[in-house]
Structure formats: structure tokens, C-alpha cells
Amino acid sequence: MLGWRDGRGNITGDPLTDLPTLPTRPGTFKPTGRYTQERMEAMDKAHSGPFLWPEERKLLHSFMMLHHLGFAWNDSERGSFKLEYFPPIEIPTTPHTPWVLKNIPIPPGLYDRVCEMIRKKIEAGVYEPSNSSYRSRWFCVLKKDGESLRIVHSLEPLNAVTIAHSGVPPATEDLASKFAGRSCGSCLDLYMGYDERASNPSYGLDQFGTYFPR
């Protein structure tokens, strides 16, 4: 498996043609799809205070109503990029022997919690069954809140045989200079930082084993 695929999708036409237009005079809030009354009230509570003017707050709610499918409040609402825009990732590797590594046992006190996390990822489409020849290790770590768990996949064997891409990120100073003197604002809570693109199922380089039947 040699050579990089550029990963560019077959995009035809203008994908922004049907993008909803924000109103110049936003109306009152009306529960729309995922953006329910309860979630609207939580948004107002999280951004209380005089920072936003009343009309700006209405515009914020209008934006959330128009693009409610672009936001997720739980795992079942998570999505991914369209395959026609972002094809599955293919990882080029040097010739190697598939690895089958024994996993670290899950502590009995965490077993049910970990299994529930894996099931949620399966339901969300992040994990899927595979019969690949590879098997990597994985484990859990505590998040910053001291209670929640995060699944970590140990992919050192894959990193050792992956062919590095020749591209480099832009220089930070040059990138930052483009924003000098501009007003930038954001109001986002990143629910998902990964898993936005699918991997090619025919490779199976990142497969891992679980302790419960599918």
C-alpha cells in the first residue's frame, strides 16, 4: 500500500446554493428540530449578561433554528462529512506484518461503563464491525472532570509503518497576520473533535477487540 490518495471528493455545482439566509430582522424563538425550548433556555443561561444585545440574541436563536441539524447535544445526533465531499481516508503504509496485540484488561468496576461507551459509539456510527487481520490495544483515561472516561486507541504500531505526508502546516505568524485588525467572535462548544471522516473499511489498520458480543 504505497502512495497517498489526495482525498478530494467529486464535488459538482455550488454546495452553498441552498444555504439558508439569516433574516435581517429575526423574529421570536420557535422550537425547531433539535433546537428545543429546553436547549434554547440552556443557551441563554450559558450566555447570560449584557454581552449580547436583545436583537443579537434573537439573531443567535434564528441561526440555531436554521442550522439545527449542524449541532449535536448527544451521541445520537453526531454526524460526519458527506462521502462525496470527503471520501474515506486511506492510510499509506510501508510493507509490514499485521499486528495482533493483547489488550489491557478492563477493571471490573468500570466494565459496564466502558461497554456502554462502546455501544454508544457503535450506534453513532463511529465504530463498526470488522474482520481485519489487525488488532490494536486500547484503554481508558479519566477526563478533566475526574469522573468521565475517554477511550484512547494505542496506534503506535500503525504510526511506525505509516508513510508521512510531505505537507506542512502554515507558519503561525503568517496565518495570524491575516486576522490583524479584524473582529472575530465565536459561540461554540466543541462536542466532537474527531470522527468527522470515515476510514476505508477495506484497510482495517485501526481495528481493535472488545469484550462483549455484537
C-alpha positions in Angstrom: 0.0 0.0 0.0 2.1 2.9 -1.3 1.2 6.4 -2.4 -1.1 9.0 -1.0 -4.7 9.4 -2.2 -5.4 13.1 -2.4 -8.8 12.6 -0.6 -10.6 15.1 -2.8 -14.3 14.4 -3.3 -16.3 14.7 -6.5 -18.0 18.0 -5.8 -20.3 19.2 -8.5 -22.0 22.6 -8.5 -22.0 25.0 -5.6 -22.7 23.3 -2.3 -23.7 26.6 -0.8 -26.5 27.3 -3.2 -29.2 26.1 -0.8 -27.7 27.5 2.3 -30.4 29.3 4.4 -30.1 33.1 4.6 -30.2 34.7 8.0 -33.0 37.2 8.5 -32.1 40.9 8.8 -34.9 41.2 11.4 -35.1 38.0 13.3 -38.4 37.0 14.9 -39.2 35.4 18.1 -37.9 31.9 19.0 -39.9 28.9 17.9 -38.7 25.3 18.8 -37.3 23.9 15.6 -36.0 20.3 15.2 -33.1 19.7 17.6 -33.2 23.3 18.9 -35.9 22.7 21.5 -37.2 25.1 24.2 -35.0 23.4 26.8 -31.9 23.8 24.7 -32.7 27.4 23.9 -33.0 28.2 27.6 -29.7 26.4 28.3 -28.1 28.6 25.6 -29.4 31.8 27.2 -28.2 30.6 30.6 -24.7 29.9 29.3 -24.5 33.3 27.6 -26.3 35.5 30.2 -25.3 39.0 30.9 -25.1 42.2 28.8 -22.6 40.9 26.2 -25.3 40.3 23.6 -27.9 42.9 22.8 -31.5 41.7 22.6 -31.5 41.7 18.8 -28.2 39.9 18.7 -29.7 37.2 21.0 -32.6 36.9 18.6 -30.2 36.5 15.7 -28.3 33.8 17.6 -31.5 31.8 18.1 -32.5 32.3 14.5 -29.2 31.0 13.4 -29.6 27.9 15.7 -33.1 27.3 14.3 -32.0 27.5 10.7 -29.0 25.2 11.1 -30.2 23.0 14.0 -29.0 19.8 12.2 -25.5 21.2 12.3 -25.4 21.0 16.1 -25.3 17.9 18.4 -26.3 17.6 22.1 -25.8 13.9 22.4 -24.1 11.0 20.6 -27.1 10.0 18.6 -27.1 13.4 16.9 -23.5 13.3 15.9 -22.8 13.1 12.2 -20.0 13.0 9.7 -18.9 14.7 6.5 -20.6 13.6 3.2 -18.6 10.9 1.5 -19.0 12.6 -1.9 -17.2 15.6 -0.4 -14.7 13.8 1.8 -14.0 10.2 0.7 -12.9 7.6 3.3 -9.3 8.1 4.4 -6.7 5.6 3.1 -3.6 5.4 5.1 -0.5 4.5 3.0 2.0 2.2 4.8 5.3 0.5 4.2 5.3 -3.3 3.8 4.7 -4.9 7.2 3.2 -7.9 9.0 -0.2 -7.3 10.6 -0.1 -7.0 14.3 -2.4 -8.7 16.8 -1.9 -7.3 20.3 -3.4 -8.4 23.6 -5.4 -5.7 25.2 -5.1 -4.4 28.8 -7.9 -5.9 30.9 -10.7 -3.5 31.9 -11.1 -3.1 35.7 -14.3 -4.9 36.8 -15.7 -1.7 38.4 -15.5 0.1 35.0 -16.6 -2.8 32.8 -20.3 -1.8 32.4 -19.4 1.9 31.8 -16.8 1.1 29.2 -19.1 -1.3 27.4 -21.9 1.3 27.3 -19.4 3.8 25.8 -18.5 1.4 23.0 -22.2 0.6 22.3 -22.9 4.4 22.0 -20.1 4.8 19.5 -21.4 1.9 17.5 -24.9 3.4 17.5 -23.4 6.8 16.4 -21.5 5.1 13.5 -18.1 5.8 14.9 -17.3 2.1 15.4 -18.4 -0.7 13.1 -17.8 -4.5 12.9 -14.6 -5.6 11.1 -12.8 -8.9 10.3 -9.4 -7.3 9.6 -6.2 -9.1 10.4 -5.1 -6.3 12.7 -5.8 -5.8 16.4 -4.5 -2.8 18.3 -4.6 -2.0 22.1 -6.9 0.5 23.7 -7.5 1.7 27.2 -9.5 4.4 29.1 -8.3 7.5 30.9 -10.1 10.0 33.2 -11.2 13.3 31.7 -10.5 16.6 33.4 -13.8 16.4 35.4 -12.3 13.4 37.3 -15.3 11.2 36.5 -15.9 10.8 32.8 -13.9 8.3 30.8 -12.2 8.7 27.4 -11.3 5.8 25.2 -7.8 6.0 23.8 -6.6 3.8 21.0 -2.9 2.9 21.1 -1.8 3.0 17.5 2.0 3.0 17.9 2.3 0.0 15.5 0.4 1.9 12.8 2.4 5.1 13.3 5.6 3.0 12.9 4.6 1.9 9.4 2.7 4.9 8.1 4.2 6.9 5.3 4.3 10.5 6.4 2.7 13.2 4.3 5.0 15.8 2.8 2.7 18.7 3.6 3.4 21.0 6.5 1.0 23.4 8.3 1.2 27.1 7.5 3.6 29.3 9.6 1.7 30.6 12.6 2.9 34.1 12.3 1.8 34.4 8.6 -1.6 32.9 9.4 -2.2 35.2 12.4 -1.2 38.3 10.4 -4.2 37.7 8.1 -6.6 38.4 11.0 -4.9 41.6 12.3 -7.5 44.3 12.8 -10.4 42.1 12.2 -13.3 41.4 14.6 -13.7 37.8 15.4 -16.3 36.2 17.6 -17.5 32.7 18.3 -20.0 30.9 20.5 -19.2 27.2 20.1 -18.8 24.2 22.4 -17.0 21.5 20.5 -18.9 18.3 21.2 -16.8 16.2 18.8 -13.3 16.9 17.8 -12.7 13.7 15.8 -14.6 11.1 13.8 -15.8 13.6 11.3 -14.4 11.5 8.4 -14.7 7.8 7.6 -11.8 5.5 7.2 -11.6 3.0 4.3 -13.1 -0.3 5.7 -11.0 -2.4 3.3 -7.8 -1.5 5.3 -8.8 -2.2 8.9 -5.5 -0.9 10.2 -7.1 0.6 13.3 -9.2 -2.4 14.3 -9.4 -3.3 18.0 -11.1 -6.0 20.0 -14.0 -5.7 22.5 -15.2 -7.9 25.4 -18.8 -8.3 24.5 -20.6 -9.8 21.5 -22.0 -7.6 18.8 
